[in-house]
Amino acid sequence: QVQLVESGGGLVQAGGSLRLSCAASGRTLSTYAVGWFRQAPGEEREFVAAISRAGSYTSHADSVKGRFTISRDNAKNTAYLQMISLKPVDTAVYYCAARSSSVSYYYYIRSFEYDYWGQGIQVTVSS
């Protein structure tokens, strides 16, 4: 099975940028579709972005479209979430997730579709 570790979170002012990384170990990430989710205090975990196994197809939540970009580098066994124009409402714990996918162009936007999760990383955006 694959193990996932997020990095790159922290405290940033509104309007700033961060890039989250999701490093995989144990298995090659190229056989997994990847997603990013987030959970704010007292809120449900919500979908942020997803990317297919080969990286050709992506999906972003409406709330982050135009500001966040999901990508991956299978040679580095790592997925990324580039975040720009951050807002205080983006404050949350961010999780990366992976699931094995036999279809290279599928991505998945529902949390229950994922089998493996990172431990999460805090992103705090101050006003």
Secondary structure, DSSP 8 states (H G I E B T S, - for coil): --EEEEE--EEEETT--EEEEEEEESS-GGGEEEEEEEE-TTS--EEEEEE-TTSS-EEE-TTTTTTEEEEEEGGGTEEEEEE-S--GGG-EEEEEEEEE-SSTT----SGGG--EE---EEEEEE-
